[in-house]
Amino acid sequence: MKFTETKLTGAYIVELEPIRDNRGFFSRVICRHEFEELGLTTDFVQANLTFSNQKGTLRGMHYQIVPHKEVKLVRCTRGAIYDVIVDMRPDSPTYLQWLALELTADNRRMIYIPGEFAHGYMTLRDETEVFYEVAQFYAPEYERGFRWNDPAVNIEWPEADRLVMSDKDRAWPNFVPESVGRWNGGQAAVETVR
């Protein structure tokens, strides 16, 4: 596997390194040794699968707070998504900065998302499926979120003919920074990886 650290410390793009022959290919998706060499979590306790019927389905922005912060390893197994992560660590130099990455069934890339990061995505194709592993059990009382279009974070989403969202995601409030002195209004360096 190939690990590329992003501008958001602790977040990695994980790419497969397939071994090909006339049958197709073989590739490892998780290797405890390789993850541990980078200090990454390998103890995933839950695996989730989402399926979205329509292009333009937006899920997010979600995160869990300490002591139930979620480390995630996300992969699109069918279709394509515009995946977004936001650093929610108030003491981080990249606090409230975001990164967008296209994950597709074809490119087979994954994103390793540290704990205390918000996560969301928009489907880029109809009938899209996303598989992700989580290193913490879901704890609804520790779940937090903010509006997908919150100006405090200023995420640049792709255009959608029709935006499909749950009532819960539509109802998230705007983000209120815990440390206003460090808040950069979402104007810091942004990276979109295609």
N, C-alpha and C positions, 0 to 999 in steps of 0.2 A: 504494500500500500504506500501511497505517496501522501505525506502530510504537508500542507502549506499553511503556515500561520497567517492570519489576516491582520489588518491594522487594529482590530479589537483584540487585545491581549487575551490569550487563552482560547480563542475561537479558531478552529482549523477547518480548512477544506480538505476532505479526505477523498482521494481518487484511487480507484482500483488499478492494479497492474496485472491485467489478464495474461495468462499463459494460453496461447492459442494453438490449435491444431485443426485437422480437417473436420472434427466434430463440432467445433465452436471454441469455447474457452473455459478456463477455470480461474477463479480469483478468490482470495480471502476477503471477507468483508470486515471481520473483526479479528484482531490478534492481540491478546492480552500483553504479550511482550512488547510489541511495537507501541501500543497505547501507553503502557507504563514507562517506557523509555522517555516519553515526552511529559510524564507526570499527569496523564489524562486518566479519568475514571474509566474503569472497566467493569464495574459491578452494576449492571443494569438489572432492575427489578421488575420492570413492566415494559411491555411492547404494545404499541397502539397502531391502529390502521384507520385512516380516514378515506372516504370515497366522496368525491364531489361530482354531481351530475353535469354542472354547467361551468363553462369558462367564465371567469369573473367572480368566482366564489372566493370570498375573503374570510379567513379565520384568523383572529388575533385582535389586539396584541395581548398576550398572556404571559404571566410568570408567577412563580411562587416565591415567597419570602423565607428567610431563615426562621426556623431550622429545617424547613422543607424545600429548600431551593432545588430546582430540577436541572440536572445535566441531561442534555438530549443529544442523540445521534439520529439525524433526519435524512431520509432518502425518498425520492419520488420513484415509485415502482411502475407507474403507468401515467402517461400524459406528461405534463410539465407544470412547474410552479415557479413563481417569483417569491423566493424565501427571504424573509427579513428578520434580522436579529438586532437588538438594541442593548447596549451595555447599561445596566441599571445599578451598577456598583458606585455609590456616592464618592468613594475614595479613589476611584479609578481615573487616570488621566484621559480616558475615552468615555467618561460618563455622558450618557444620553446620545452618544454617537451611534450611528446605525450602519449596517452592511446589508446589501442585497445580493443575492446569488440565484442564478437560474439552475434549478435542479430538474432534470428530465429523466425519463426512463432510458433515453438513448445515451446521455452522457454518464449516467450511473454515479455521479458525484454525490457525496454526503457532506453535511455540515455538522461539525462537533460544536455544540453550544454549551458553554460553561453555565454553572449555576448563577443566579442573579442576572440573567439576561432575559429580556422579553423576546417572544417569538411570535411570528405570524406569517401567513403567506396568502398569495392570490393565485388561483389556478389560471393557467395560460391556455388550456385546452379543455374541451368537454371530457367527461369521464376520466378524471384524474384521481389517482390513488397515491397516498403518502403513508409510508411506514416509518415509525420512529420508536427508538428505545429510550427509556427514561430511567435514571439512576435513583429516583425517589418516588415513593408512592404518592398518588394524587391526594392532596389534603385540601378540600374546598375552603376551609377556614383560613388557609394561608395563600389562597389564590388572589392575585391582583391582576389588573389590566388597565389599559388606557385606550382612548379612541384611536382608530387606525389612521385618522387624518389630523391628529393633534398637532397644532402649530409649535408646541414646545419641542417636539422631536422632528417634525418637518420631513417625514418619509416621502420620497418620490415614488409613487405607485404607477404601474403601467395603466394606460387608458383601458377602460372596460365599457362595452356597450351597455351592460347591465351589471350592477353590483349585487351579488347575492350574499346575504349575511344572516346570522342568527339574531334574534331579538337581544340575547345576552351581549353579543359583541357590539351591536348598535348602541346599547345602553351604557357602555363603559364611559366614565367621565374623562375629561382632559387630565393629563398628568400634572400633579402638583409636586414640584421638586422638594426633597427634604432639605437640601442644602442650597438655598438660592444663590449664595455667593459663588458656588462652583458651576451653576447652571449656564450652559452655553447656548441655550435656545435652539439646539439642534443644528447650529450653523458650522460645527466643526467638520473636519475632513470626513468625507463619505466615500465609500468604495462600492461600486457595482461590478460584480464579476459575471461575465457572460460565458 
